[in-house]
Amino acid sequence: MKHKQLKHHSSQAYLLKGKLDIARSGLGYVIITDGSGDVLVRPDSFKNALHGDTVRVKVFKVNPVTGKKEGRITEVVSRYRTEFIGMLQVSPKAAFFIPDTDKPMPDFYIPFDKVNGAKDKDHVAVRLVRWNADDKKPVGEVISVISGEKINDMAMQEIIAESGFPLSFSAEAIAESGQLNGDITGKEMKKRKDFRGVLTFTIDPVDAKDFDDAISIKKVKKEVYQIGVHIADVSHFVKEGAALDEEAYKRATSVYLPDRVNPMLPENISNVLCSLRPKEDKYAFSAVFEINTKAEIKKTWIGRTIIHSDHRFTYEDVQQIIESGEGLYKDEIALLNDMAQKMRKERFNNGAINFSSQEVRFKLDEHGKPIGIVIKESRKAHQLIEEFMLLANRTVAKYISDIRATKKEVAFPYRIHDEPDKEKLIPFVEFSRKFGHKFNMSSPEKIAASFNQLLKDVEGKPEQHVLEQLGIRTMAKAAYKTENIGHYGLGFEDYCHFTSPIRRYPDVMVHRIIASCLKKKPIEDKKMDEKCTHCSERERAAMEAERAANKYKQVEFMQQFLGEEFEAVISGVARFGFWAETVEHKCEGLISIQDLNRYDEFRLVESDYSLVGRRSGKQFRMGDKVMIRVVAANLDKRQLDYEWVKDGGTREGRSSKKEAGSRKKQNQGK
């Protein structure tokens, strides 16, 4: 069918819509949304489009043999990014901005009244104001000057901007935010259930300021408790179509970097009005359950509420109470923990996959420079919150599915996760068999059970990390879709995101839809598919930004160890070399094939996730321990280069932490 279309269009121009990808060579390719093939666009045909923009392209040439298309851009439908980092050049006649990017880009013209105090050769952040047909260059305005001493700050801002996230909020959004009032009114109270007399508290990371969920607990009768999951009512303040809403949708998510948060909503909303801070009355959207001590749910209620948090706990506080049995609200926390662990066990029995969640974070000094690492693991305090949030998300999604089952169409952003592709799974199954693990692939349920058995069996063993990482990579990616295919990884038929509206836009959409259904007037949103695609894409961009920022911190941290040797674990293999992660610092670098070929000629064996020497048979396989030497740490490229230390290295090379620290101090003294 596609070939017929191409033949039909080969003699006449036609329009397509897609995303512009500009290569370093300067050539552009418009990636068409429907997957019908890229369209080549030469630099003189970009019009006013920039890398990442969604555009319309007029196809004027189609190769009758290959079907390859060439065209010219006619319109920018939407900008991928409007803020850039770079250098300002100021002369008596004009000011220009040169973006700091590896993608070919025009300079911006900056009117003198938009320079905002910046000087010649200053590093600045600039916003694209306009680029009309009669503008020779894009026109911009300086939004901030980045101090020369703050190289780290500039790098983090560049990562955010290049991922398509704005660095600041529009004046309209800030003005709207400032005009909002969080006072509890009598009129609003009549529309809500009052939970202010029920014991309520929040549990969050120690450095959190945006508390978007709280738990309440009240005994109803013997062995039956009312548990409330209360979520910040962002949709009460952020109205659809307002400037704040447009800004939140554009971002679709907050971005969490090692030293900062680029928020989805301005601080007055995220940290003040909507944050469920202790000792303050707050509007909430709640899922309330009657649950017995066996963790069986007897009743469910969903609706808008008013709450009052009695206390703000950190995860560490709650973990201490769980372990010691002592502390504020110890009985209530013990009960919630017991229910959560029962729900968790039931979830895994029903097919959820128990991938462990070990998180590596950097300790930073006051300038954002990494000085050490912290490994965060999922403990019972985290699992307590996780299980009740999962319960609320699942319950809200089921509420909508039940409405749809009565043939009432409701466009809804489900959080879906597809079953694994068996073809992609086969290499992993073969690899895990070498460690003695068997897989039953007869059904999706058996695959999940096999995964769980493997994860249980490898706990504490050398191959644990590599099998967990490979297992995650074989999984499909979770996304937002209006078609409900369930969430395979969690083992849920119905699932959505309801519990984090301060930092995720899909949760805001869910709140609005639930509110409309409770009023028996479901929202009809014909653009929901498009919104789901946008939110999924922004989520992926945020994850990539977080990875890039963590990589930058790894490189920055490892600069102090140039020339030193460390034990590492092979974390990935490719034709051009292998990656290894240091055991001590969890920092990953590349050992190139050129370095390895000094000893032998190595080839990739994909089925075995390994590189094998043709003459020696020497094997580098994922999960193997190796000694490496740190040879380069390039901050501009965010790249660490290691080399393999044959025969385990030298005594001199194996520096202790103490010796490394001593050398570092001596170097600083110089």
C-alpha positions in Angstrom: 0.0 0.0 0.0 2.8 2.4 0.9 4.6 1.7 -2.4 1.4 2.6 -4.4 1.1 5.8 -2.4 4.7 6.8 -3.3 4.2 6.0 -7.0 1.0 8.1 -7.0 2.8 11.0 -5.3 6.0 10.8 -7.4 4.7 13.3 -10.0 3.2 15.9 -7.7 4.1 17.7 -4.5 2.3 16.8 -1.3 2.5 17.7 2.4 3.6 15.6 5.4 4.0 16.3 9.1 6.9 15.2 11.2 9.9 16.1 13.4 13.0 17.7 12.0 16.3 16.0 12.9 19.3 18.0 11.8 22.5 16.0 11.5 26.0 17.4 12.2 26.6 17.4 8.5 23.9 20.1 8.2 21.4 17.9 6.3 17.9 17.6 7.8 15.6 14.6 7.9 11.9 15.0 8.7 10.8 11.9 10.6 7.2 11.3 9.6 4.7 10.6 12.4 3.1 7.6 10.6 6.4 5.9 10.0 6.1 6.1 6.2 9.8 7.1 5.8 12.0 10.1 6.4 12.1 13.1 4.1 15.5 14.6 3.2 15.6 18.4 3.6 18.6 20.4 2.6 19.8 23.4 4.7 18.5 26.0 2.3 15.0 24.5 2.6 14.7 24.6 6.4 12.8 27.9 6.2 12.7 29.0 9.9 12.7 25.5 11.5 15.2 24.3 14.1 16.4 20.8 15.2 13.5 19.0 17.0 10.7 21.2 15.7 7.5 19.6 14.5 7.0 20.8 10.9 5.1 20.4 7.7 7.2 19.4 4.7 6.3 19.6 1.1 7.6 16.5 -0.7 8.7 17.5 -4.3 10.8 14.5 -5.2 10.4 10.7 -4.7 13.0 8.2 -6.0 10.9 5.7 -8.0 13.2 2.8 -7.2 14.1 3.4 -3.5 11.1 5.4 -2.5 13.4 8.0 -0.8 11.8 11.4 -0.5 13.1 14.9 -0.6 11.3 18.1 0.4 11.2 21.6 1.7 9.7 22.8 5.0 6.7 25.0 4.6 5.6 25.6 8.3 6.8 25.1 11.9 3.8 23.5 13.7 5.5 23.6 17.1 8.9 24.4 18.6 10.8 21.7 20.3 12.7 24.2 22.3 12.7 28.0 22.7 15.5 28.6 25.1 19.3 28.2 24.4 22.6 28.5 26.1 25.6 30.2 24.4 27.7 33.3 24.1 26.7 36.9 23.5 28.6 39.1 21.1 28.0 42.9 21.5 29.3 45.6 19.2 28.3 49.3 19.0 26.0 48.4 16.1 24.3 45.2 17.1 24.2 42.2 19.5 24.2 38.6 18.5 23.8 35.3 20.3 25.9 32.2 19.2 24.2 29.0 20.5 26.4 26.4 22.1 25.3 23.3 20.3 26.7 20.6 18.0 23.7 21.0 15.7 24.1 23.6 12.9 22.1 26.6 14.0 21.8 30.3 13.0 22.9 33.1 15.3 20.2 35.1 17.0 19.8 38.8 16.7 19.3 40.4 20.1 17.8 43.9 20.2 19.7 46.2 22.6 16.6 46.6 24.8 16.5 42.8 25.2 20.2 42.4 26.2 19.1 42.8 29.9 22.4 43.9 31.3 24.5 41.2 29.6 27.9 42.2 28.2 30.1 41.1 25.3 31.3 37.5 25.6 29.0 36.7 28.5 27.6 33.2 28.7 23.8 33.7 28.6 20.5 31.9 28.4 18.4 33.3 25.6 14.7 32.8 24.7 13.6 32.8 21.0 11.0 35.6 20.7 10.2 35.3 17.0 11.4 34.2 13.6 9.1 35.5 10.9 9.5 35.3 7.2 10.8 38.9 7.1 13.4 38.3 9.8 16.8 37.5 8.4 17.8 35.8 11.7 15.9 34.5 14.7 15.2 37.3 17.2 15.8 36.6 20.9 16.0 38.1 24.4 18.5 37.4 27.2 16.8 35.8 30.1 19.8 35.3 32.4 23.6 35.7 32.5 25.5 32.6 33.6 28.6 33.5 35.7 31.9 32.3 34.3 32.6 30.6 37.7 29.4 28.5 37.4 30.5 26.1 34.6 28.5 23.4 36.4 25.4 25.6 36.4 25.8 26.3 32.7 26.2 22.6 31.9 23.0 21.6 33.8 21.0 24.4 32.1 22.3 23.3 28.7 21.2 19.7 29.4 17.7 21.0 30.4 17.4 23.3 27.3 18.7 20.8 24.8 16.1 18.3 26.0 13.4 20.8 25.0 12.5 22.0 28.5 12.1 25.8 29.2 14.5 27.2 31.7 12.0 29.8 33.0 8.2 30.4 33.1 6.4 32.9 31.0 5.5 36.3 32.6 1.8 35.3 32.1 2.2 32.0 34.0 4.1 33.7 36.9 1.5 36.4 37.1 -1.3 33.8 37.2 0.5 31.8 39.9 0.9 35.0 42.0 -2.8 35.7 41.9 -3.9 32.3 43.1 -5.2 32.1 46.7 -5.1 28.9 48.8 -7.6 30.1 51.4 -10.3 27.5 52.3 -13.7 29.1 51.4 -17.1 28.1 52.7 -18.4 27.7 49.2 -15.6 25.2 48.3 -16.0 23.3 51.6 -19.6 22.4 50.7 -18.2 20.5 47.6 -15.7 18.4 49.6 -15.5 15.8 52.4 -13.7 17.2 55.4 -10.8 15.0 56.6 -9.2 17.6 58.8 -10.1 15.7 62.0 -8.5 12.5 60.8 -4.8 11.7 61.6 -2.9 12.5 58.4 0.8 12.7 57.6 3.3 12.9 54.7 6.3 10.7 54.0 8.9 12.1 51.6 12.6 12.4 50.9 14.5 14.6 53.4 15.1 17.4 50.8 11.6 17.4 49.3 9.5 20.6 49.3 6.6 19.6 47.0 4.6 17.2 49.2 2.0 15.9 46.7 0.6 12.9 48.7 -0.5 12.2 52.2 -1.9 9.2 54.1 -4.7 9.3 56.6 -5.8 6.5 59.0 -8.8 6.0 61.2 -10.2 3.0 62.9 -13.8 2.2 61.6 -14.5 -1.0 63.6 -12.7 -4.0 64.9 -9.8 -4.9 62.5 -11.2 -2.5 59.8 -9.5 0.9 59.1 -10.3 3.8 56.8 -7.1 4.6 54.9 -7.1 7.8 52.8 -4.6 8.5 50.0 -4.8 12.3 49.6 -3.3 14.0 46.5 -2.6 17.7 46.0 -5.5 19.2 44.1 -3.5 20.9 41.4 -6.5 21.0 39.0 -8.4 23.2 41.5 -5.8 25.9 40.9 -4.5 25.2 37.3 -7.4 25.7 35.0 -7.5 24.2 31.5 -6.4 26.6 28.8 -4.8 29.1 31.2 -1.2 30.2 30.7 -0.2 28.1 33.7 -1.8 25.0 32.1 -0.2 25.7 28.8 3.2 25.9 30.5 2.6 22.7 32.5 1.5 20.8 29.4 4.5 22.0 27.4 6.8 20.5 30.0 4.5 17.6 30.9 6.9 16.6 33.7 9.4 18.0 36.2 13.0 17.2 35.5 15.2 16.0 38.4 18.9 16.6 38.0 21.6 15.8 40.6 21.7 19.4 41.9 18.3 20.9 41.0 14.7 20.4 39.9 13.3 22.0 36.7 9.7 22.1 37.9 6.6 21.6 35.8 4.8 24.3 37.8 6.0 27.6 39.4 7.3 27.4 43.0 4.2 29.2 44.4 2.1 26.3 43.3 4.5 23.3 43.7 6.0 24.3 47.0 3.3 26.5 48.6 -0.3 26.4 47.4 -0.5 22.7 46.5 2.2 21.2 48.7 0.5 19.3 51.5 2.7 21.0 54.2 2.2 20.1 57.9 -0.2 22.1 60.1 -2.0 23.7 57.0 -5.5 23.1 55.6 -5.2 22.0 52.0 -7.4 21.0 49.1 -6.9 17.4 48.0 -8.2 14.8 45.6 -8.5 11.5 47.4 -9.0 7.8 47.1 -10.3 6.5 50.4 -10.5 2.8 51.4 -11.9 0.7 54.1 -9.3 -2.1 54.6 -9.2 -4.9 57.1 -6.0 -6.1 58.8 -5.6 -8.8 56.2 -5.2 -5.9 53.6 -8.5 -6.8 52.0 -10.4 -3.8 50.6 -14.0 -3.6 51.6 -15.1 -0.2 50.4 -13.7 2.5 48.1 -14.6 6.2 47.7 -13.1 8.8 45.3 -13.6 12.5 45.5 -12.4 16.0 46.5 -11.5 16.6 50.1 -10.0 19.1 52.6 -7.2 17.7 54.7 -4.8 18.8 57.4 -1.4 17.1 57.7 -0.4 16.5 61.3 3.2 15.7 60.6 5.9 15.6 57.9 8.0 12.4 58.1 11.1 11.6 56.0 11.6 8.1 54.8 14.4 7.7 57.2 12.1 8.7 60.1 9.6 6.1 59.2 12.2 3.4 58.5 13.5 4.0 62.0 10.0 3.6 63.5 9.4 0.4 61.5 12.6 -1.1 62.7 12.6 0.0 66.3 8.9 0.0 67.0 9.2 3.3 68.7 8.4 6.9 67.7 5.5 9.2 66.8 2.4 7.4 65.6 4.3 4.1 65.9 1.1 2.0 66.0 -0.4 3.6 62.9 2.9 3.3 61.0 3.3 -0.4 62.0 -0.3 -1.1 60.8 0.2 0.7 57.5 3.5 -1.1 57.0 1.9 -4.5 57.7 -0.9 -3.7 55.2 1.6 -2.5 52.6 3.8 -5.6 52.8 0.7 -7.9 52.5 -0.5 -5.9 49.4 3.1 -6.1 48.0 3.2 -9.9 48.5 -0.2 -10.3 46.8 0.9 -8.1 43.9 3.9 -10.3 43.2 1.7 -13.5 43.6 -0.6 -12.0 40.9 2.2 -11.6 38.3 3.9 -8.3 39.1 7.7 -8.4 38.4 9.9 -7.6 41.4 12.8 -5.7 39.8 14.8 -4.1 42.6 15.3 -0.4 42.6 18.8 0.6 43.6 19.5 4.2 42.9 22.9 5.9 42.8 23.0 9.6 43.8 26.0 11.9 44.2 26.8 13.8 47.4 27.4 17.4 46.3 29.3 20.3 47.9 27.8 23.9 48.1 28.9 24.5 44.5 27.2 21.4 43.1 30.5 19.5 42.7 30.3 15.8 43.4 32.3 14.7 46.4 31.0 11.1 46.9 28.2 8.7 46.1 25.1 7.5 48.0 23.3 4.3 47.1 19.6 4.5 47.9 17.7 1.2 48.1 14.0 0.5 48.3 13.2 -0.1 52.0 10.0 -0.7 53.9 9.3 3.0 54.4 9.5 3.5 50.6 7.4 0.4 50.0 4.7 1.6 52.4 4.1 4.8 50.2 4.6 2.9 47.0 1.9 0.3 47.7 -0.7 2.8 48.7 0.1 5.0 45.7 -0.2 2.0 43.4 -3.5 1.1 45.0 -4.9 4.6 44.4 -3.7 4.7 40.8 -5.1 1.3 40.1 -8.5 2.2 41.8 -8.9 5.4 39.8 -8.1 3.6 36.5 -10.6 0.9 37.3 -13.3 3.5 38.1 -12.9 4.8 34.5 -12.7 1.3 33.0 -16.0 0.5 34.7 -17.6 3.6 33.2 -16.2 2.7 29.7 -17.6 -0.9 30.2 -21.1 0.6 30.2 -20.4 1.9 26.6 -19.8 5.5 27.8 -16.7 6.7 25.9 -14.3 8.5 28.1 -10.9 9.5 26.6 -8.4 8.7 29.4 -4.6 8.6 29.7 -4.0 5.0 30.9 -0.5 4.1 32.0 0.2 1.0 30.0 3.1 -1.5 29.8 3.1 -4.1 27.0 4.0 -7.8 27.4 7.7 -8.6 26.5 8.5 -9.4 22.8 9.5 -13.0 22.8 12.0 -12.5 20.0 13.8 -9.9 22.1 13.6 -12.1 25.2 15.3 -15.1 23.6 18.9 -13.8 23.9 18.3 -12.9 27.5 16.8 -16.3 28.3 19.8 -18.0 26.7 22.3 -15.8 28.6 20.6 -16.4 32.0 20.6 -20.2 31.3 24.4 -20.0 31.5 24.0 -19.0 35.1 21.7 -21.9 35.8 18.4 -20.1 35.5 15.4 -21.6 33.6 12.6 -19.6 31.9 9.1 -20.8 31.1 8.0 -18.8 28.0 4.7 -20.6 27.4 2.6 -17.5 28.5 3.1 -13.9 29.7 2.2 -15.1 33.2 4.8 -17.8 33.1 7.4 -15.3 31.9 6.6 -13.0 34.8 6.9 -15.9 37.3 10.2 -16.9 35.7 11.5 -13.4 36.1 10.5 -13.3 39.7 12.2 -16.7 40.4 15.4 -15.5 38.7 15.4 -12.2 40.7 15.0 -14.2 43.9 17.7 -16.7 43.0 20.3 -14.1 42.0 20.0 -11.9 45.1 23.4 -11.3 46.5 25.2 -13.2 43.7 27.9 -11.7 41.4 25.6 -11.9 38.4 22.7 -10.0 40.2 23.3 -6.6 38.8 23.9 -7.6 35.2 20.9 -9.9 35.0 18.6 -7.3 36.6 19.9 -4.6 34.1 19.5 -6.9 31.1 16.1 -8.0 32.2 14.9 -4.4 32.4 16.3 -3.7 29.0 14.3 -6.6 27.5 11.0 -5.1 28.8 8.8 -2.9 26.7 8.7 0.8 27.8 5.7 2.0 29.8 3.8 4.9 28.2 0.5 6.8 28.2 -2.2 5.5 25.9 -6.0 5.8 25.6 -6.2 2.2 24.6 -6.0 0.2 27.8 -3.9 -2.9 27.4 -3.0 -3.1 31.1 0.3 -2.8 32.9 2.3 -6.0 32.5 5.2 -5.1 34.9 2.8 -4.3 37.7 0.4 -7.1 36.9 -2.6 -4.7 36.7 -5.5 -4.8 34.2 -6.2 -1.1 34.9 -3.6 1.5 35.8 -3.0 5.3 35.5 -1.0 8.1 37.1 -3.1 10.0 39.7 -0.8 10.5 42.6 1.8 13.1 41.4 0.0 16.1 39.7 2.6 18.6 41.0 5.3 16.9 38.8 3.4 15.0 36.0 0.8 16.5 33.6 -1.0 13.1 33.0 -2.0 13.1 36.6 -3.6 16.6 36.2 -5.6 15.3 33.2 -6.7 12.3 35.2 -7.9 14.6 38.0 -10.0 16.6 35.6 -11.5 13.6 34.0 -12.4 12.0 37.3 -13.9 15.3 38.5 -16.1 15.4 35.3 -17.2 11.8 35.7 -18.1 12.3 39.3 -20.4 15.1 38.1 -21.8 12.7 35.5 -20.5 15.0 32.7 -17.5 13.2 31.3 -15.0 15.4 29.4 -14.9 14.7 25.6 -11.3 15.3 24.6 -10.6 14.4 21.0 -7.0 15.3 21.4 -6.3 12.8 24.2 -4.2 10.5 21.9 -2.0 13.4 20.9 -1.7 14.5 24.5 -0.7 10.9 25.6 2.0 10.8 22.8 3.3 14.2 23.9 3.5 13.3 27.6 5.3 10.0 26.8 7.8 11.8 24.6 8.4 14.5 27.3 8.9 11.7 29.9 11.5 10.1 27.8 13.3 13.4 27.2 13.3 14.0 31.0 14.8 10.6 31.6 17.5 11.3 28.9 18.3 14.7 30.6 18.6 13.0 34.0 21.0 10.4 32.5 23.0 13.1 30.8 23.3 15.1 34.0 24.3 12.0 36.0 26.9 11.2 33.3 28.3 14.8 33.6 28.6 14.3 37.4 30.3 11.0 36.9 32.9 12.5 34.6 33.3 15.5 36.9 33.8 13.1 39.9 36.3 10.8 38.1 38.6 13.7 36.9 40.4 13.4 40.3 41.3 9.8 39.6 43.1 10.1 36.2 45.7 7.4 35.8 44.4 5.4 38.7 43.2 1.8 38.6 40.0 0.4 40.0 38.0 -2.9 40.0 35.0 -2.6 37.7 32.1 -4.8 36.3 31.4 -5.0 32.6 28.0 -3.3 32.1 27.6 -3.4 28.3 29.2 -4.6 25.1 29.3 -3.4 21.5 31.3 -3.8 18.4 33.4 -0.8 19.3 34.3 -1.9 22.8 32.7 -2.5 26.2 31.5 -0.4 29.1 32.6 -1.0 32.7 31.3 0.4 35.9 33.6 1.0 38.8 32.6 -1.1 41.9 33.6 1.7 44.3 32.0 4.7 42.6 29.4 3.2 40.2 30.8 5.4 37.4 30.7 3.9 33.8 33.4 4.4 31.1 34.2 2.9 27.7 37.1 0.6 26.9 37.5 1.0 23.1 38.1 -1.9 20.7 41.3 -0.1 19.6 42.6 -0.5 23.1 41.7 -4.1 23.3 43.1 -4.9 19.9 46.6 -4.2 21.2 46.3 -7.7 22.8 44.1 -9.6 20.3 41.5 -9.1 17.6 38.1 -9.0 19.4 34.7 -9.7 17.9 31.2 -9.2 19.3 29.2 -12.3 20.1 25.7 -10.8 20.5 24.0 -13.9 21.8 26.5 -14.1 24.7 26.7 -10.4 25.4 30.5 -10.6 25.0 33.6 -9.7 23.1 35.9 -12.7 22.3 39.5 -12.7 21.1 40.0 -14.6 17.9 43.5 -16.0 18.8 43.4 -16.2 22.6 39.7 -16.9 23.2 39.9 -14.2 25.9 36.3 -13.2 26.7 34.8 -10.0 28.0 31.3 -10.7 29.1 28.6 -8.6 30.8 28.9 -9.1 34.5 32.6 -10.0 34.4 34.9 -8.2 36.8 37.9 -6.4 35.3 40.6 -4.0 36.4 40.5 -0.6 34.6 42.6 2.5 34.4 41.0 6.0 34.1 42.6 7.6 31.1 40.3 10.5 30.1 37.4 12.4 31.6 35.8 14.8 29.0 33.1 17.1 30.4 32.2 18.6 27.1 31.4 15.2 25.7 30.2 13.8 29.1 32.5 10.9 28.4 34.7 8.7 30.5 37.4 6.6 28.8 39.0 3.7 30.6 41.6 1.1 29.5 41.7 -2.5 30.4 44.5 -3.4 32.8 45.8 -6.7 31.7 46.6 -9.3 34.5 44.8 -7.3 37.2 47.0 -4.2 37.3 50.0 -3.3 39.3 50.4 -2.8 43.1 51.2 0.8 42.4 48.1 1.2 40.4 45.7 -0.1 43.0 45.6 3.1 45.1 43.7 3.0 48.3 41.1 5.7 49.0 43.5 7.2 51.5 46.4 7.4 49.0 44.1 8.9 46.3 42.8 11.5 48.8 46.3 12.4 49.9 47.4 12.9 46.3 44.3 15.0 45.6 45.2 17.3 48.5 48.8 17.6 47.4 47.6 18.6 43.8 45.2 21.1 45.2 48.1 22.6 47.3 50.0 23.1 44.0 
